[in-house]
Amino acid sequence: MRRLNKNSGDPPKYSDLGGDDVSRDQQTRFGLTPLKLMGGLVVCLMVLSVLFSISVIFRDSTLNSIWAVADARVLDMAPTKDLDEEDVPLESFVQHKKKLHSSGLEHDDRLLGGLLSSQFDDDSCLSRYQAASYRKESPYRPSSYLTSRLRRYEALHKRCGPYTEPYNRTVANLRSGKKTEEDSDCNYLVWVSFSGLGNRILTLASAFLYALLTDRVLLIDRGVDMPDLFCEPFPEVSWLLPLDFPITDQFNSFNQESAECFGNMLKLSTNSSSSLSPYVYLHLVHDYNDHDKLFFCDQDQSFLQKVPWVIMKSDNYFIPSLFLMPSFEQELLALFPEKQTVFHFLGRYLFFPTNPIWGLITRYYEAYLAQADERIGIQVRVFDTRVGPFEYVLDQILACSLDNSLLPEINPNKSFVTYPGNQKSKAVLLTSLSSGYFEKIRDMYWEHPTVTGEVIEVFQPSHEGYQQTEKKMHHRKAWAEIYLLSLTDKLITSSWSTFGYVAQSLGGLKPWILYKPENETTPNPACTRAMSIEPCFHAPPFFDCRKRTGTDTGAVVPHVRHCEDMGWGLKLVNPAINSIA
């Protein structure tokens, strides 16, 4: 369309503009009559309307695509604000997540398919609802029965938790050393903090499931750092055992010879007196004896139902043996139709890093892992009292990584290789008490190009030298590293390591497990693919409760099998999908 200009030496013709037939003199003198002008404006408005409609359609489709990509990029980035500050940390990130949630653009499910309660204040535990943004969506979904049972448990915990009327009444009876029938409406399981961090996490999940199955309220011993490591998992009422609990000072002295010990009571045939006892001590530590192991027999477990307080000490992930108990079988199958997801769901429900530790995790993730095309986790645990690194262990790590195409080969004969197009990047997160393995693998990929052209970056958050069980900052770093490993795409773990078990199950990862070396020799093959994402129960009983004889408990049901890394251990598998692929 030509632009109308009254100063133009060539006035528009009628055929250009449309309108009534007027004299040429009028056209020349005025350029346009009012009628012509009105017709021209109508045409312009019609054209502009069409153009505007087209632009809106194009804009909406284009911007939807652009924002979808932009939001995905933002959600893949970890915030960097220091979580040790007094003000509310990561405020902009929280606001951004809320904005995405309200707009329907959020790509993750902050409640994990109903696993989590929505009754918490977001800022009190930032990791609870932000963690989903750092993970790929889990291929596993909790059963509706599991989510309903969790809500029912939360109601029980609220009704019977610390300093409620039922709690105060049962504690008063515990102090007086008596037990009455009125205690039966609220019974308790007290978990004693014991052993290293990986063991504690696994045994606490086991204790919670047992509490869920037996309608007990779980309360946990604070130990040296439990409140420092984990957010409160249940709404409104704490899971921490109150500091004024009557028998806390006896926890360290409980053993298999204690008069209140479950196994000792069975050994001495005094279980009938349990109905008069206010508490029973369960010794489920790796050194437990045959009488202690009768905990996993229905007929010997039944009298615990009458005891208001059960005190448990364990360093084992004993859930696989619960699946062998007929009294729990139907309930467990309803809770976990996919057998290998037990700790995956319980871990994601119970264990959220506190804000300071979430700061360690998110700052490290943002700085070193967020921008990589793929993240590879390598967890190294060497059960040797000598200081590493050991060459045979390094060779084993590399053999497992290269043979399974987790990492690419290097080209030792060239110093530089060019490849067309964009180069894929892999970030390797290595955790170990020693820095030696990290340094050697890092230098290998620094000094030589890869045959595939991939760019390999290797990182190690800490190298503490040795396990420092009672050091608070040591456990903070350990918990942060476990969580970072669970955020990787592929994972290599070490045999027998509960540290690796927790990471794989939280992440829903089926790892490659490094075989335990013998005689300082690299195993061949170096590793094997795990049958499932579940942890291994290291010290299970081998006992047929009905026949009261020994038996292979790894061959009783198809979903409980012996572990890949510990032949006598037990782990849960999905029978239909327990292939190595």
HELIX and SHEET records of a PDB file:
HELIX    1   1 TYR A   14  LEU A   17  1                                   4    
HELIX    2   2 ARG A   24  PHE A   30  1                                   7    
HELIX    3   3 PRO A   34  ASP A   76  1                                  43    
HELIX    4   4 GLU A   91  SER A  103  1                                  13    
HELIX    5   5 ASP A  122  SER A  124  5                                   3    
HELIX    6   6 LEU A  126  GLN A  130  1                                   5    
HELIX    7   7 ALA A  131  TYR A  134  5                                   4    
HELIX    8   8 SER A  144  CYS A  160  1                                  17    
HELIX    9   9 GLU A  165  SER A  176  1                                  12    
HELIX   10  10 GLU A  181  ASP A  185  5                                   5    
HELIX   11  11 LEU A  197  THR A  214  1                                  18    
HELIX   12  12 MET A  226  LEU A  229  1                                   4    
HELIX   13  13 THR A  248  SER A  253  5                                   6    
HELIX   14  14 PHE A  262  LYS A  267  1                                   6    
HELIX   15  15 ASN A  271  LEU A  276  5                                   6    
HELIX   16  16 ASP A  292  PHE A  296  5                                   5    
HELIX   17  17 ASP A  298  GLN A  301  1                                   4    
HELIX   18  18 SER A  302  LYS A  306  5                                   5    
HELIX   19  19 ILE A  319  LEU A  322  1                                   4    
HELIX   20  20 PRO A  326  LEU A  335  1                                  10    
HELIX   21  21 LYS A  339  THR A  341  5                                   3    
HELIX   22  22 VAL A  342  LEU A  350  1                                   9    
HELIX   23  23 ASN A  355  TYR A  364  1                                  10    
HELIX   24  24 TYR A  365  LEU A  369  3                                   5    
HELIX   25  25 GLU A  391  ASP A  403  1                                  13    
HELIX   26  26 GLY A  436  GLU A  447  1                                  12    
HELIX   27  27 LYS A  472  SER A  486  1                                  15    
HELIX   28  28 THR A  498  GLY A  507  1                                  10    
HELIX   29  29 THR A  553  ALA A  555  5                                   3    
SHEET    1   A 4 ARG A 216  ILE A 220  0                                        
SHEET    2   A 4 ASN A 187  TRP A 191  1                                        
SHEET    3   A 4 TRP A 309  SER A 314  1                                        
SHEET    4   A 4 TYR A 279  LEU A 284  1                                        
SHEET    1   B 6 VAL A 455  PHE A 459  0                                        
SHEET    2   B 6 SER A 425  THR A 431  1                                        
SHEET    3   B 6 GLU A 374  GLN A 379  1                                        
SHEET    4   B 6 LYS A 490  SER A 494  1                                        
SHEET    5   B 6 TRP A 512  LEU A 514  1                                        
SHEET    6   B 6 CYS A 527  ARG A 529 -1                                        
SHEET    1   C 2 VAL A 560  HIS A 562  0                                        
SHEET    2   C 2 LEU A 570  LEU A 572 -1                                        
END                                                                             
